[in-house]
Amino acid sequence: MPYETVREADPAVADALEGERARQNDTLAMIASENHVSEAVMEAQSSELTNNYAEGYPGERYYGGCAYADEVEQLAIDRARELWGAEHVNVQPHSGSQANQAVYFAALDPGDRILSLDLTHGGHLSHGHPANFAGQIYEVEQYEVDTETGYIDYEGLHEIAEAFDPDIIVSGYSAYPREVEWDRIQGTAEAVDAYHLADIAHVTGLVAAGVHRSPVGIADFVTGSTHKTIRSGRGGIIMCDEEHADDVDSAVFPGTQGGPAMHNIAGKAVGFGEALESAFEDYAEQTVANAAALAARLQDNGLSPVSGGTDTHLVLVDLRDSHPDTTGKEVEAALEDAGIVLNANTVPGETRSAFNPSGIRAGTPALTTRGFDETACQEVADLVARVVDAPADEGVIADVSDRVDDLTDEFTLYD
Ligand code: DSN
């Protein structure tokens, strides 16, 4: 091999990688879908398994040389079954969107009907947005949250389902702060003879730890991503009962993917192993407690969390009441200057564009990983509120940035 390190082989990439490590160490990651995996997960993800072609499944591969790939994938499957209590698990989807694509491929024909939550109300592109394959191959109708309460309008969903007669109802969301009542949606799915796909991408870790109710054993299909609250190797996962196992497996490979990313599956195995330790339950509980503290303190500062708070790891703030002339994008940029990284987000009843929407979304999974408790999250809420009040004030940005430096020094991350 000509080079041993990225630094020797490619200084430009090495600079960027070092920059990214410093950025993560020195800023507060509050993007609700992000987390900081352990060094062990990162080591597994950068292992020699990146070289391996393991098309097929453990014990039934199309190529030779898969003995260790089999061991790793089986470990990931067994640990996932233990974590979520699923009868069947496929750990090969390259992402949460790929997992959803495979479920559609297993359960639907082109032109079939999907009923899902509107993107601006907290849904996801892969649930049927017109810009996504799902919105182009299938016929899509959407339900909403009640804009008064911020909670899913379960009765409205039921009425739309009766009128639309969907083939599948999608639950599970990207910007919904409240616990999802999977059984109510399952009741509607059964009433209209539709499948139910529960996409738990955001709450995988909360469900595994028992701090959010589980759709496993209720919905026909459960999908998720594996790098958010569950804090394991990057990618997706599908869970289902045995009756759908063969359809799901063949929809992933050869239906929608080629060779699995075995290095990421190794990262999933290691992360799932970490999540089986009792400390992970404490982590998940603290993540939710931190989000509740964040939401309450933002509210004390005059901001409006959608639904009045959170049951999960995320808070969605509608800026229109408190700061009608300030957009989410302005706040996102000002906060990033101050060292707090979150994202502008649409809110229910959005009146601006998706690119420059009226809200911000903040999550606590990554802060909790680096040791933040409720008190620290209350202080972060105060810092966020200061910037929301004065996004163009350089003095405020500098003050907040100084305090972020103190916090990142106190709550250290990667060496
Ligand atoms: N884009 C991710 C999120 O931020 O929620 C979901 O795929």
Boltz pocket constraint, residues with backbone or C-beta under 6 A from the ligand:
constraints:
  - pocket:
      binder: B
      contacts: [[A, 32], [A, 33], [A, 96], [A, 124], [A, 174], [A, 201]]
      max_distance: 6.0
